[in-house]
């Protein structure tokens, strides 16, 4: 897989992330660039701990770099990051879907709280669209700057517990 950091259009946009402020209740990083650098570093550590294959590690690192790039448009929705992938030459459906679903834990958790937990069909659909191991590892890495640590993020803790309960990652996941 080509590293996204070798793409000049991405590099130009990436620098703009320094001007994107973040909610201090959800992030210790002061801007989206600092947050992303922390996520990349944590993703690298977690890829080693989980003994990811080289291709999976490359996907995880690229995901870590692009997951929030859409915030430069002024919108925090993952769809904004997905829109920019074509500009960067990223067309692989599996990768695009990882970017698209990288924050799925939050809306699913909110549905769960309303008594409308995701159905088995929804879980099967997610499994057909993404590499769940990479997604879960990324979700933990994405909380690298979560005040109090990633375990303070109720949506993420709930999502990982659901994955464990449903035995969707038979080899488990190393998060520390």
C-alpha positions in Angstrom: 0.0 0.0 0.0 1.2 3.5 -0.8 1.7 5.7 2.2 -0.7 8.7 2.2 2.2 10.9 3.3 3.8 10.5 -0.1 0.8 12.2 -1.8 1.4 15.9 -2.3 -2.3 16.8 -2.2 -2.6 15.1 1.1 0.5 16.7 2.5 -0.8 20.1 1.5 -4.2 19.5 3.2 -2.6 17.8 6.2 -0.8 21.0 7.2 -4.1 22.8 7.3 -5.2 20.5 10.2 -3.1 22.7 12.5 -5.8 25.3 12.2 -8.6 23.0 13.3 -9.3 23.4 17.0 -10.8 20.5 19.0 -13.2 20.2 21.9 -11.0 20.2 25.1 -13.6 18.0 26.8 -12.9 15.3 24.3 -9.2 15.9 23.4 -6.0 16.9 25.2 -4.5 17.9 21.8 -4.9 21.5 20.9 -5.6 21.0 17.2 -6.4 18.2 14.7 -2.8 18.0 13.5 -1.5 17.3 17.0 -4.3 14.8 17.6 -3.5 13.0 14.4 0.2 12.7 15.2 -0.7 11.2 18.6 -3.1 8.8 16.9 -0.5 7.7 14.4 2.1 7.1 17.1 -0.4 5.1 19.2 -1.5 3.1 16.1 2.1 2.2 15.4 2.5 0.9 19.0 -0.8 -1.0 18.9 0.1 -2.6 15.5 3.3 -4.0 17.1 1.5 -5.2 20.2 -1.2 -7.0 18.1 1.4 -8.4 15.7 -0.4 -7.0 12.6 0.9 -8.1 9.2 2.8 -5.4 7.3 -0.2 -4.7 5.0 -2.6 -4.4 7.9 -0.1 -2.1 9.7 0.2 0.1 6.6 -3.6 0.3 6.3 -3.9 1.3 10.0 -1.3 4.0 9.7 -2.8 5.4 6.6 -6.2 5.4 8.3 -4.7 7.2 11.3 -3.4 10.0 9.0 -6.7 10.5 7.0 -9.5 9.8 9.5 -10.0 13.4 10.4 -8.7 15.2 7.3 -12.2 16.2 6.4 -12.3 18.6 9.4 -10.3 21.1 7.3 -13.7 21.7 5.6 -15.2 22.8 8.9 -17.2 19.6 9.3 -16.4 16.8 11.7 -18.4 14.1 9.9 -16.4 11.1 8.5 -18.1 11.6 5.1 -15.9 14.7 4.6 -12.8 12.7 5.0 -14.2 10.0 2.6 -14.8 12.7 0.0 -11.1 13.7 0.0 -9.8 10.1 -0.4 -10.3 10.2 -4.2 -8.2 13.4 -4.4 -5.4 11.4 -2.7 -5.8 8.4 -5.0 -7.3 6.2 -2.4 -10.1 4.1 -4.0 -9.9 0.7 -2.3 -13.3 0.0 -0.9 -12.0 -1.7 2.3 -9.9 1.4 3.1 -12.6 3.8 2.2 -15.0 2.0 4.4 -12.6 2.1 7.3 -12.6 5.9 7.0 -16.3 5.9 6.6 -17.0 3.8 9.7 -14.1 4.9 11.9 -16.4 6.5 14.4 -19.3 4.0 14.2 -19.0 3.3 17.9 -20.6 6.6 18.9 -23.9 6.4 16.9 -24.3 2.8 17.7 -23.7 3.5 21.4 -26.3 6.3 21.3 -28.8 3.9 19.6 -28.1 1.3 22.3 -28.8 3.9 25.0 -32.2 4.6 23.3 -33.0 0.8 23.4 -32.3 0.5 19.7 -29.0 -1.5 19.7 -27.5 -2.4 16.4 -29.1 -5.6 15.0 -27.2 -8.7 14.1 -27.8 -7.7 10.5 -26.0 -4.3 11.1 -23.0 -6.2 12.7 -22.9 -8.5 9.7 -22.9 -5.6 7.3 -20.1 -3.9 9.2 -18.1 -7.1 9.2 -18.6 -7.3 5.4 -17.4 -3.8 4.9 -14.3 -3.5 7.1 -11.5 -5.4 8.7 -12.8 -5.3 12.3 -9.4 -5.9 13.9 -8.0 -2.8 12.2 -11.1 -0.8 13.0 -11.0 -1.7 16.7 -7.3 -1.1 17.0 -7.8 2.2 15.3 -10.7 3.2 17.6 -8.4 2.7 20.6 -5.6 4.7 18.9 -8.0 7.5 18.0 -8.5 8.1 21.7 -4.8 8.7 22.3 -5.6 12.1 23.6 -8.8 11.3 25.4 -8.8 13.0 28.8 -8.3 10.2 31.3 -7.4 7.6 28.6 -9.4 5.7 26.1 -11.3 3.7 28.7 -13.1 7.0 29.7 -14.8 6.9 26.3 -18.1 5.1 27.1 -19.0 4.6 23.4 -15.7 2.9 22.7 -15.7 0.7 25.8 -19.3 -0.4 24.9 -18.4 -1.2 21.3 -15.3 -3.2 22.3 -17.3 -5.1 24.9 -20.0 -5.9 22.2 -17.2 -7.2 19.9 -15.9 -9.3 22.7 -19.3 -10.6 23.7 -20.2 -11.5 20.1 -16.8 -13.2 19.7 -16.1 -11.1 16.5 -12.4 -11.1 17.2 -11.6 -14.6 18.2 -7.9 -13.8 18.8 -8.8 -10.9 21.0 -7.3 -7.4 21.0 -4.3 -6.0 22.9 -5.1 -2.4 23.9 -2.4 -1.7 26.5 
